Amino acid sequence: MIKTLNALYDSTSSRTLAAWAQDPGTGATRSKPRYAKDKFALATGITPPLSPAIATLLQELHRLAAGDPLADVMPAGALHFTFLAVTDALYDRPQPPQELASLKAAFKDIAPLTVTISDLRLVALPDQLLLAGTPDAVSLARRQHFADALLASPWKAALTQRYGNTPLPPPFWHSTLVRYEAARLPVRFREFFEKERASRFGAVSAPLALALVNYNWSEKSILATGDSE
């Protein structure tokens, strides 16, 4: 699994580098925001402590984004890694959705769980930079179990709408550090990625939670952990 995932990360970045080489400009600006930033989604994930290596990485990305309204960099206090998103951003806070029994039951079946993601590295998409790594074996198996349970539950429609054509569970284990509100990242972010492509940023580890979150987890309401109802 680890070799397959590493190869996927490498091939994704290689395709992005090839696309960037063909298009030096940022291309068209998005006509509307990528996410409904005033809405909240149901998701599972971890919010690990900010290590020195990741803190330095985020500081540099914020420096590169300074003064550019199209650059959206993750706040240092919002570092998270999504385990499995459940819905699109559909909900108004602070009211959580009412029908959570089957979702909480599926979550309780895989929790408590401490998720560890190792060998973190940057992965490039045309308009994004991700911090991605490889999960521990138990987390990998339980995410598959959780996805299968939701696909056999009343949450199937919400889950498949959230991920579209992406296989379930999605292959990447990542956090999105930079989102750019245009077709492609500008040159300064491309150069930073190429400089840091071979770098590794350690590992993260934290307990899994079910939460109501905004698009970058800078606002969240925990609905369940391993020991909660």
Phi, psi and omega in degrees: 000316183298316180297320180295317181292317177300319178295323178295316177299315181296317182291325178297313179295323179296319177296321179294316179300320178295319178294319178298321181298328180280337185227091183290339181272171181278344178076197186291138173284144178300137180283338175214158183302150180297324183229153172281098190286348178261009180243168185230151181238156170274132181205159170246146180177187180235150175237084186283162173299152181274110180285159177303320182295317181286325176300316178296319178300312180295323177301316181292321178294322176295323177297317180294331183274349187304128177081001181251106183293346179274346184267123181242105182254140181302130173298144182301326181280001183245016181305128180207159173230117181287130175278305173203120171286149183251321181224166165291177177284097187244343196249148172267133175274147013261012184275114176285159176299153187276321188267082184249001188301311183290326178292315178295325178295317178294321178294315181299333181290339180248356183247157003287150182210126170262119182266129175241128178238120189247172175055047184292137178213163176281139173233135185256133164249162185309322183240016184213156167239129181249153168250112190232153180205194184246133183277163170289159188296322181294315179297320179300313182293320182288330176293321176298316179298317180296314179299316180299319180295318180291325179291343176256018185234178176296352180271003183302314184297317180295318182294314181291327175293321180298320186259351177059236183270003179289136177301150179245131353290155182296148187288327185284145169244101194205169169232136180273113183271324182228129170240133180244130186276049174207178186293328185217152176293148176288169188301321185297324177286324177298315181295322178297316179299314182297325178292324186256006186302323182272355182287154174236145189239030173077215184223160173233153180206134180193160178291145178283141178223154169258129188214162169259118192228153168277183193297329181244014177065017175287342171232131182206153175230114182286125181260331180198143169237192184299330186250003184255160177259000000 
